[in-house]
Amino acid sequence: MTATTWNTDRPWRGIMVATTLPFREDLSVDYDAYAEHVAWLIANGCDGVVPNGSLGEYQTLTDAERAQVVRTAVAAAGDGARVMPGVAAYGSAESRRWAEQAAEAGAGSVLLLPPNAYRAEPAAVRAHYSEVAKAGIPIVAYNNPIDTKVDLTPELLARLHRDGSIVAVKEFSGDVRRAYEIGELAPELDLLIGADDVLLELAVAGAVGWIAGYPNAFPTSCAELYHAAVSGDLATAVPLYKSLHSLLRWDSKTEFVQSIKLSMDIAGRRGGPTRPPRHPLTGEIEAGVRTATEKAVADGHR
């Protein structure tokens, strides 16, 4: 697993931003604003986008909205290979349909959670990924045992890769030690950083991409941090990481969607409202996000 940046052969590599989705005040989707945001991210050092992830509030979208978000992202990115739609769903057949929709729209890969309707055993996980792989588009597995209660262990990831079902993994367990075991058991499986606040640790361990949250607010500084980290330029990466870490850790909190949208608002990049059941931040959480974001702005991050 060696570091590289975005390329058409492996378009899931590099900085793929899990995009927030702009809503108007009546909570309808602002597709024009979303298209502008996608183009802005790519123009400011990011390699591609991941629409319809949790940060994009896909669970609150209608089928028509979800499909239009993908089409909007592909058109705005300038190259559909730069787009990795999330295709999570309660049923494997539905996830496969979303993967087929992404392929038809021209996306280059998709991001897939394990079954999340129940705590699936390894055989069911393998069957799930195998079914979605029939759509014929490269699949990046998303390991988020915190929310799904299904752990894609290094052993299971290696099996999925041997099955031919996945090409990479977004690793969000928070256990950076797993990077080395994944590299030992499945050396051809691409490791992607899945949480902003373990970026440096996973980059040093050999990650070749970052499915990122905080570039929505600070793309240029995040891109500088990522490229320094994966190239081994620790003299640049460590001070940047320390400067940004109080902000990046909000990507791993329960309130990460509201937090990143609030940070965008503070940084001068409209984040706007979230759809219910998410509510605006208040109290200590809002204060914490605001303090970390204002520090990042004061430190010159952009």
C-alpha positions in Angstrom: 0.0 0.0 0.0 2.0 3.0 -1.3 0.8 6.6 -1.3 -0.5 8.2 -4.4 -3.0 10.7 -5.5 -6.1 10.5 -7.7 -6.0 8.7 -10.9 -8.5 7.3 -13.4 -7.3 3.7 -12.9 -8.0 3.7 -9.1 -10.3 6.7 -8.7 -11.1 5.9 -5.1 -7.6 7.0 -4.1 -6.6 10.5 -3.0 -8.9 12.9 -1.1 -12.5 12.0 -1.6 -14.7 14.4 0.3 -17.8 13.0 1.9 -19.9 16.0 0.9 -22.5 17.8 3.0 -25.7 18.5 1.2 -27.1 22.0 1.1 -30.7 22.5 2.0 -32.8 25.6 1.5 -34.6 27.1 4.5 -37.7 24.9 3.7 -35.3 21.9 3.8 -35.6 21.2 0.0 -32.3 20.2 -1.7 -30.4 23.0 -3.3 -28.9 21.2 -6.2 -27.3 24.3 -7.8 -25.5 25.0 -4.5 -24.4 21.4 -4.3 -23.0 21.4 -7.8 -21.1 24.6 -7.0 -19.8 23.0 -3.8 -18.5 19.9 -5.6 -16.7 22.0 -8.2 -15.3 24.2 -5.5 -13.8 21.3 -3.6 -12.1 19.9 -6.6 -10.8 23.3 -7.5 -9.3 23.7 -4.0 -7.2 20.5 -4.0 -9.6 17.6 -3.4 -9.7 14.7 -5.8 -13.3 13.7 -5.8 -16.5 13.5 -3.8 -18.6 11.0 -2.0 -22.3 11.9 -2.2 -25.0 10.2 -0.2 -22.9 9.2 2.7 -24.0 9.8 6.3 -22.6 13.3 6.0 -24.8 13.9 3.0 -27.9 12.8 5.1 -28.9 10.1 2.6 -31.2 8.5 5.2 -33.5 11.6 5.0 -33.6 11.7 1.2 -36.4 10.4 -1.1 -35.3 8.0 -3.8 -35.7 10.8 -6.4 -33.5 13.2 -4.4 -30.9 10.6 -3.8 -30.6 9.8 -7.5 -30.5 13.4 -8.5 -27.7 14.1 -5.9 -25.5 11.5 -7.7 -26.3 12.9 -11.2 -25.5 16.4 -9.9 -22.2 15.3 -8.5 -21.1 13.6 -11.7 -22.0 16.6 -13.8 -20.3 19.0 -11.5 -17.1 17.0 -10.9 -16.2 17.2 -14.6 -15.3 13.5 -14.6 -17.6 10.9 -13.2 -14.7 8.8 -12.1 -14.2 11.4 -9.3 -17.5 10.5 -7.8 -18.0 7.6 -5.2 -21.7 7.5 -4.2 -22.7 5.9 -1.0 -25.0 3.0 -1.7 -26.0 1.8 1.8 -29.5 0.4 2.3 -31.3 -2.0 4.5 -31.5 -4.7 1.9 -28.7 -6.0 -0.4 -31.0 -5.8 -3.4 -31.6 -2.1 -2.8 -27.9 -1.5 -2.3 -27.3 -3.2 -5.7 -29.9 -1.0 -7.3 -28.2 2.1 -6.0 -24.8 0.8 -7.2 -26.4 0.2 -10.7 -27.8 3.8 -10.6 -24.3 5.1 -9.7 -22.8 3.1 -12.6 -25.4 4.4 -15.0 -24.8 8.0 -13.9 -21.1 7.5 -14.7 -19.6 7.3 -11.2 -16.2 5.6 -10.8 -16.8 3.6 -7.6 -19.3 3.2 -4.8 -19.0 3.1 -1.0 -20.9 0.3 0.7 -21.6 -0.4 4.4 -22.1 -4.0 5.5 -25.7 -5.0 6.2 -27.1 -2.6 8.8 -30.6 -3.9 9.4 -29.2 -6.4 11.9 -25.8 -7.7 13.2 -24.9 -9.8 10.3 -22.6 -12.8 10.6 -19.6 -13.1 8.2 -21.4 -15.3 5.7 -24.2 -12.8 5.4 -21.6 -9.9 5.0 -19.9 -11.8 2.2 -23.2 -12.5 0.4 -24.2 -8.8 0.8 -21.0 -7.6 -0.9 -21.1 -10.3 -3.5 -24.7 -9.3 -4.5 -23.8 -5.6 -4.8 -20.7 -6.4 -6.8 -22.9 -7.8 -9.5 -23.6 -4.2 -10.5 -20.1 -4.2 -12.0 -18.7 -1.0 -10.4 -15.7 -1.1 -8.0 -16.8 -1.2 -4.3 -15.1 0.4 -1.4 -16.1 -1.3 1.8 -17.0 1.0 4.8 -16.1 -0.4 8.2 -18.0 1.5 10.8 -18.6 -1.0 13.7 -19.6 1.9 16.0 -22.8 2.6 14.1 -23.5 -0.6 12.2 -22.5 -3.1 14.9 -20.9 -5.2 12.2 -17.1 -5.2 12.3 -15.2 -5.8 9.1 -12.2 -7.3 10.7 -8.9 -7.5 8.8 -9.6 -11.2 8.3 -13.1 -10.5 6.9 -11.8 -7.7 4.7 -9.1 -10.0 3.3 -11.8 -12.6 2.5 -14.0 -10.0 0.8 -11.0 -9.0 -1.3 -10.3 -12.6 -2.2 -13.9 -13.0 -3.2 -13.4 -10.1 -5.7 -16.1 -8.1 -4.0 -14.1 -5.0 -2.8 -11.1 -3.0 -4.0 -10.6 -0.8 -0.9 -11.8 -0.1 2.6 -12.8 3.0 4.4 -11.5 2.2 7.9 -13.5 4.0 10.6 -12.9 1.7 13.6 -10.5 4.1 15.1 -8.0 1.3 15.8 -5.0 2.4 13.8 -3.2 -0.9 14.5 -5.5 -2.6 12.1 -3.8 -0.9 9.1 -0.8 -3.2 9.5 -2.8 -6.3 9.8 -4.9 -5.4 6.7 -1.6 -4.8 4.9 -0.3 -8.2 5.9 -3.5 -10.2 5.1 -4.6 -8.3 2.0 -1.6 -6.4 0.6 -3.5 -5.4 -2.6 -6.5 -4.0 -0.8 -6.3 -0.2 -0.7 -6.6 1.3 2.8 -8.5 4.6 2.9 -8.5 6.9 6.0 -12.1 6.9 7.3 -12.0 9.3 10.2 -10.4 12.7 10.1 -8.8 12.5 13.5 -6.6 9.4 12.7 -5.4 10.8 9.4 -1.7 11.0 10.3 -1.6 7.6 11.9 -3.2 5.8 9.0 -1.2 7.8 6.4 2.0 6.7 8.0 0.7 3.2 8.1 0.3 3.2 4.3 -3.2 4.6 3.5 -3.6 5.7 -0.2 -6.7 7.8 0.2 -8.9 9.7 2.6 -12.7 9.8 2.7 -12.8 13.1 4.4 -15.3 15.3 6.3 -13.5 18.6 7.2 -12.4 19.5 3.7 -16.0 20.7 3.3 -14.9 23.7 5.4 -11.1 23.8 4.9 -10.2 22.0 1.7 -6.8 23.7 1.0 -5.3 23.1 4.4 -6.7 19.6 4.6 -5.2 18.8 1.2 -1.8 20.2 2.4 -2.0 18.0 5.5 -3.0 14.9 3.5 -0.3 15.2 0.9 2.4 15.9 3.5 1.3 12.9 5.6 1.2 10.3 2.8 4.5 11.5 1.4 6.2 11.2 4.8 6.9 14.9 5.2 6.3 14.8 8.9 8.0 18.2 9.4 5.1 19.7 7.6 2.4 17.2 8.5 2.8 17.1 12.3 2.4 20.8 13.0 -0.5 21.0 10.6 -2.2 18.0 12.3 -1.7 19.5 15.7 -3.2 22.8 14.6 -6.2 21.1 13.1 -6.8 18.2 15.4 -9.2 19.9 17.8 -11.4 20.5 14.8 -10.9 17.1 13.0 -12.0 15.1 16.0 -15.6 16.4 15.6 -15.8 14.3 12.4 -15.9 11.2 14.8 -18.6 12.5 17.1 -22.3 11.6 17.0 -23.1 15.2 15.9 -20.6 15.3 13.1 -23.1 16.4 10.4 -24.2 19.4 12.3 -20.6 20.1 13.5 -19.2 20.2 10.0 -22.0 22.3 8.6 -21.6 24.8 11.5 -17.8 24.9 10.8 -18.6 25.7 7.2 -20.9 28.5 8.2 -18.2 30.0 10.5 -15.5 29.6 7.8 -17.6 31.5 5.3 -18.8 28.5 3.4 -22.5 27.9 3.8 -23.3 24.7 5.6 -26.9 25.5 6.5 -29.5 23.4 8.2 -29.9 19.7 8.6 -33.0 17.7 8.1 -34.7 16.1 11.1 -34.1 14.1 13.2 -30.9 16.1 13.4 -31.3 19.5 15.2 -29.0 22.5 15.4 -26.2 22.2 17.9 -26.6 23.9 21.3 -24.8 24.3 24.6 -21.4 22.8 25.1 -21.2 21.0 21.8 -22.0 24.1 19.8 -19.4 26.0 21.8 -16.8 23.3 21.3 -17.3 23.2 17.6 -17.3 27.0 17.4 -14.1 27.4 19.4 -12.2 24.7 17.4 -13.4 26.3 14.1 -12.6 29.8 15.1 -9.1 28.6 16.1 -8.6 27.1 12.7 -9.7 30.3 11.0 -7.3 32.3 13.3 -4.5 30.0 12.4 -5.0 30.8 8.8 -6.5 27.6 7.6 -8.7 27.7 4.6 
